[in-house]
């Protein structure tokens, strides 16, 4: 029985209509807080006179703590209830915003940055929260809608610079504090605590949850999701500088163009979840990865000069992909990655529905690990090779390997189904 709380579908859908918007709004704010230092990095770096190493550590800290907190938050959500963990994470993020309003030293910014990792805990608990109320035949769509809350990163990329231009840095955390407090009040007033003692399907034994780590299938899906989602987040961080350098644009313009990757990609999780419900997660993930590879194949070509030796002269041909075409391919890449993330997320939750929060934490740890490593790899390859589009070559190799492994696993499962139909 997928949703033991309700007696009929109408009551379940009515509750979902209230629960889902609140959960998505909270995740959008949490994701915006998660990326706050990346957006306001120029102010922080100048005000604290940070060197590159210290500043890089500060930027990576929220992602690192988010990865560390994801699985413990999932365990807590399974044992004590996802709503309670969500409320705790929102309260902690609000406390971080309050600290940032008065922070004027590196130590205070480091404490606040570590606290911003609570966004990862919110993701783990929130995924279980919405799954608990989702009809089984709409699981992918509901998960996609929740995952689309990552658009909060893109919205922050747009709004925070506007606030900084119009006001001062102190207004930014105050604005987030007000919004977080509003969502916190709405969640407390409009949702009911879970009765963890009722006949639900959630696993609450820590030993039983940790035993899932011994299942190869769980690790396979987590790694695939980590590569795809980590590629999305890593490229989102890298694109503003790449576009600005490749086309000699102001950094602000490059950041604005990067929104055409982040926001459509995050919103595409809704499409990917819906398609997964209709056609199956494996088919959607594989087709989406093929679209990713096609876009990456074209994007990988660097600017080139071709010399053609003619009859009377040498003809010089310059090749540089036009910015509109580059932008269109980046949109396609973002949408395809978003669909793939939603499909793989649906696979993990459908196969481990009774341990949703725990496996969500595992997915987040995998994604954050890849997203933490990729920008470093991008920088190193750019320095060694000297070709900016090499970042797309790296992503092509990662995703083609993922597609091959996924296809092999799908074929293996098909063979098992044919040979052992009763298992």
C-alpha positions in Angstrom: 0.0 0.0 0.0 1.8 3.1 -1.3 0.2 5.9 0.8 -1.4 4.5 4.0 -2.5 7.9 5.2 -5.5 8.3 2.9 -8.7 6.4 2.2 -9.2 7.6 -1.4 -7.3 9.3 -4.2 -9.3 12.5 -4.0 -8.2 13.1 -0.4 -4.6 12.3 -1.3 -4.6 14.6 -4.3 -6.2 17.4 -2.3 -3.4 17.1 0.3 -0.8 16.9 -2.4 -2.0 20.2 -3.8 -1.1 21.9 -0.6 2.0 19.9 0.3 3.8 20.0 -3.0 3.9 23.8 -3.6 5.1 24.3 0.0 7.9 21.7 -0.4 8.9 23.1 -3.8 9.0 26.7 -2.5 11.1 25.6 0.4 13.5 23.7 -1.9 13.8 26.7 -4.2 14.8 28.9 -1.3 17.2 26.2 0.1 18.8 25.9 -3.3 19.1 29.7 -3.5 20.8 29.7 -0.1 23.1 26.9 -1.2 24.4 29.0 -4.1 24.4 32.3 -2.3 28.2 32.5 -1.9 28.7 31.8 -5.6 26.4 34.6 -6.6 27.7 37.2 -4.0 31.3 35.9 -4.2 32.8 39.2 -5.6 31.5 41.2 -2.6 32.7 38.6 0.0 36.1 38.2 -1.6 36.8 41.9 -1.7 35.4 42.7 1.7 37.5 40.0 3.4 40.5 40.4 1.0 40.6 36.6 0.4 43.2 34.8 -1.7 42.1 32.4 -4.4 42.6 29.2 -2.3 40.6 30.5 0.7 37.9 31.9 -1.5 37.6 28.6 -3.4 37.2 26.8 -0.1 34.5 29.2 1.0 32.6 28.6 -2.2 32.9 24.8 -2.0 32.0 24.7 1.7 28.1 24.7 1.4 28.3 21.9 -1.2 30.7 19.8 0.9 28.6 20.2 4.1 25.5 19.5 2.0 27.0 16.2 0.9 28.0 15.4 4.5 24.5 16.1 5.9 22.5 14.4 3.2 22.6 10.9 4.5 22.3 11.7 8.2 19.3 13.9 7.3 17.8 11.0 5.4 18.3 8.7 8.3 16.7 11.3 10.7 13.8 11.7 8.3 13.2 8.0 8.1 13.2 7.7 11.9 11.6 10.9 13.1 9.6 12.1 10.2 10.5 14.1 7.1 8.4 17.2 8.1 10.4 17.6 11.3 13.7 17.4 9.5 12.5 19.9 6.8 11.4 22.4 9.5 14.8 22.0 11.3 16.7 22.6 8.0 14.7 25.7 7.2 15.1 27.0 10.7 18.9 26.4 10.4 19.1 28.2 7.1 17.2 31.2 8.6 19.7 31.2 11.4 22.6 31.3 8.9 20.9 34.3 7.1 20.7 36.0 10.5 24.4 35.4 11.1 25.2 36.8 7.6 23.5 40.1 8.4 26.2 40.8 11.0 29.1 38.7 9.7 32.3 40.7 9.2 35.1 38.1 9.6 36.2 35.0 7.8 35.3 32.7 10.7 31.7 33.9 10.7 31.4 33.5 7.0 32.8 29.9 7.3 30.2 29.0 10.0 27.4 30.4 7.9 28.7 28.7 4.8 28.8 25.3 6.6 25.2 26.0 7.7 24.1 26.6 4.2 24.7 22.9 3.6 21.4 22.3 5.4 19.9 22.7 1.9 21.2 19.2 1.2 19.3 17.9 4.3 16.2 19.6 3.1 16.4 17.8 -0.2 16.7 14.4 1.4 13.7 15.0 3.7 11.7 16.8 1.2 11.9 14.0 -1.4 10.4 11.6 1.2 7.8 14.2 2.2 6.3 14.6 -1.3 6.7 10.9 -2.1 4.6 10.0 0.9 1.7 11.9 -0.5 2.2 11.0 -4.2 0.1 8.4 -6.0 2.2 5.6 -7.3 1.3 6.3 -11.0 2.4 9.9 -10.6 5.6 9.4 -8.7 7.9 10.6 -11.5 5.8 13.8 -12.1 5.8 14.6 -8.4 9.5 14.0 -8.0 10.2 16.1 -11.1 8.1 19.0 -9.7 10.1 18.8 -6.5 13.4 18.5 -8.3 12.5 21.6 -10.4 13.0 23.6 -7.2 16.7 23.7 -8.1 15.6 26.6 -10.3 16.2 28.6 -7.1 19.9 28.6 -8.0 19.1 30.3 -11.3 16.7 32.8 -9.7 19.4 33.7 -7.2 21.9 34.2 -10.0 19.5 36.8 -11.4 18.0 38.5 -8.3 21.0 38.7 -6.0 23.1 40.9 -8.3 20.1 43.2 -8.7 19.8 43.5 -4.9 23.5 44.2 -4.6 23.3 46.9 -7.3 20.3 48.6 -5.8 21.1 48.2 -2.1 24.0 46.7 0.0 25.1 43.2 0.8 23.2 43.3 4.2 19.9 43.4 2.3 20.5 40.0 0.6 20.5 37.8 3.7 17.6 39.9 5.2 15.5 39.1 2.0 16.3 35.4 2.3 15.5 35.5 6.0 12.0 37.0 5.4 11.2 34.4 2.7 12.5 31.5 4.8 10.5 32.6 7.8 7.4 32.8 5.6 7.8 29.3 4.3 8.6 28.0 7.7 5.3 29.4 9.1 3.3 28.0 6.2 4.8 24.6 6.6 4.1 24.5 10.3 0.5 25.8 9.9 -0.6 23.9 6.8 1.0 20.5 7.2 0.6 17.8 9.9 3.4 15.8 11.5 3.7 12.3 10.3 2.6 9.5 12.7 5.8 7.4 12.5 4.0 4.7 14.5 1.3 4.2 11.9 1.3 1.4 9.4 3.4 3.2 6.9 6.0 1.6 4.6 9.0 3.7 5.6 12.0 1.9 7.1 13.1 3.4 10.4 15.7 0.9 11.5 19.2 2.4 10.9 20.6 -1.1 10.5 18.0 -1.9 7.8 18.7 1.4 6.0 22.5 1.0 6.1 22.0 -2.6 4.8 20.9 -1.1 1.5 24.4 0.1 0.9 25.3 -3.5 0.3 23.0 -3.7 -2.8 24.9 -3.2 -6.0 21.9 -1.8 -7.8 21.6 1.1 -5.3 25.2 2.0 -5.9 24.8 1.8 -9.7 21.9 4.2 -9.8 23.6 6.5 -7.3 26.7 6.7 -9.4 24.8 7.2 -12.7 22.8 10.0 -11.0 25.9 11.5 -9.5 27.6 11.7 -12.9 24.6 13.3 -14.6 23.6 15.7 -11.8 27.2 16.5 -10.9 27.8 17.3 -14.6 24.8 19.6 -14.5 25.9 21.5 -11.4 29.6 21.6 -12.3 28.8 23.0 -15.7 26.4 25.5 -14.2 29.3 26.8 -12.1 31.7 26.9 -15.0 29.5 28.3 -17.8 29.6 32.0 -16.8 33.4 32.2 -17.0 33.5 30.0 -20.1 31.0 32.0 -22.1 32.6 35.3 -21.0 36.1 34.1 -22.0 35.1 32.3 -25.2 33.1 35.2 -26.7 34.9 38.1 -24.9 31.8 39.1 -23.0 31.4 40.8 -19.6 31.2 38.4 -16.7 27.7 39.6 -15.9 26.6 38.8 -19.5 28.1 35.4 -19.3 26.2 34.7 -16.0 23.0 35.9 -17.6 23.5 33.6 -20.6 24.2 30.7 -18.2 20.6 31.0 -16.9 19.5 29.5 -20.3 21.2 26.3 -19.1 20.3 26.3 -15.4 16.6 27.2 -15.5 15.4 25.1 -18.5 17.5 22.2 -17.2 16.0 22.4 -13.7 12.4 22.8 -15.1 13.0 19.9 -17.5 12.9 17.6 -14.4 9.1 17.9 -14.6 9.1 16.7 -18.2 11.5 13.9 -17.4 9.4 12.7 -14.5 6.2 12.8 -16.5 7.8 10.9 -19.4 9.2 8.4 -16.9 5.7 7.7 -15.7 4.5 7.1 -19.2 7.3 5.3 -20.9 9.6 4.1 -18.1 12.7 5.6 -16.5 15.2 3.6 -18.4 13.9 4.6 -21.8 13.7 8.3 -20.9 17.2 8.3 -19.3 18.9 6.6 -22.3 17.1 8.8 -24.9 18.0 11.9 -23.0 21.6 10.9 -22.6 21.8 10.4 -26.4 20.6 14.0 -26.8 23.2 15.1 -24.3 26.0 13.4 -26.3 24.9 14.9 -29.6 24.9 18.4 -28.1 28.3 17.8 -26.4 29.8 16.4 -29.6 29.2 19.7 -31.4 30.1 21.9 -28.4 33.4 20.1 -28.1 34.8 21.6 -31.3 37.1 24.5 -30.4 37.6 27.6 -32.6 39.8 26.6 -35.5 41.6 28.2 -38.4 41.7 26.0 -41.6 44.3 26.8 -44.3 43.3 25.6 -47.8 46.1 25.7 -50.4 44.4 26.9 -53.5 45.7 27.3 -57.1 47.0 30.9 -56.7 46.7 31.5 -52.9 46.2 30.0 -49.5 42.6 30.4 -48.3 42.2 30.9 -44.6 38.9 29.8 -43.1 38.0 30.8 -39.5 35.6 28.5 -37.6 34.0 29.8 -34.4 30.5 28.6 -33.4 28.1 31.5 -33.4 26.9 32.5 -30.0 23.2 31.9 -30.8 24.0 28.3 -31.9 26.1 27.7 -28.9 23.3 29.0 -26.7 20.7 26.8 -28.4 23.0 23.7 -27.9 23.5 24.6 -24.2 19.7 24.8 -23.8 19.3 21.4 -25.4 22.1 20.0 -23.1 20.5 21.5 -20.0 17.0 20.1 -20.8 18.4 16.7 -21.7 20.4 16.5 -18.4 17.3 17.6 -16.5 15.2 14.8 -18.0 17.9 12.3 -17.3 18.2 13.4 -13.6 14.4 13.1 -13.2 14.4 9.6 -14.7 17.2 8.3 -12.6 15.7 9.9 -9.5 12.4 8.2 -10.2 14.2 4.8 -10.7 15.9 5.1 -7.3 12.7 6.1 -5.5 10.5 3.5 -7.2 13.0 0.7 -6.2 13.5 2.0 -2.7 10.2 3.7 -1.8 10.2 2.6 1.8 13.7 4.3 2.3 13.2 7.4 0.1 14.9 9.9 2.3 17.9 7.7 2.8 18.5 6.9 -0.8 17.9 10.6 -1.7 20.8 11.4 0.6 22.9 8.9 -1.2 22.0 10.5 -4.5 22.9 13.9 -3.2 26.2 12.8 -1.9 27.1 11.3 -5.2 26.0 14.4 -7.1 27.9 16.8 -4.8 31.0 14.7 -5.0 31.1 14.9 -8.8 30.1 18.6 -8.8 32.9 19.3 -6.3 35.6 17.5 -8.4 34.6 18.6 -11.9 35.4 22.3 -11.7 38.8 21.5 -10.4 39.3 19.0 -13.4 38.0 21.7 -15.8 40.5 24.2 -14.6 43.4 21.7 -14.7 42.6 20.5 -18.2 42.2 24.1 -19.5 45.6 24.9 -18.1 47.3 21.8 -19.5 45.5 21.6 -22.8 44.8 25.3 -23.4 41.4 24.5 -25.1 38.3 25.9 -23.4 35.9 23.5 -25.0 37.8 20.6 -23.5 35.3 20.8 -20.6 32.6 19.5 -23.1 35.0 16.7 -24.2 35.3 15.6 -20.5 31.6 15.6 -20.1 31.1 13.6 -23.3 33.5 10.9 -22.1 31.7 10.7 -18.7 28.2 10.6 -20.1 29.0 8.1 -22.9 30.5 5.8 -20.3 27.3 6.2 -18.2 25.1 5.4 -21.2 27.1 2.3 -22.0 26.8 1.0 -18.4 23.1 1.8 -18.2 22.5 0.0 -21.5 24.4 -3.1 -20.4 22.4 -3.2 -17.1 19.1 -2.8 -19.0 20.0 -5.7 -21.3 21.0 -7.8 -18.3 17.7 -7.2 -16.7 15.8 -8.0 -19.9 17.7 -11.3 -20.1 16.9 -12.2 -16.5 13.2 -11.3 -17.1 13.1 -13.7 -20.1 15.0 -16.6 -18.4 13.4 -16.2 -15.0 9.9 -14.6 -15.5 8.7 -15.6 -12.1 11.5 -13.8 -10.2 
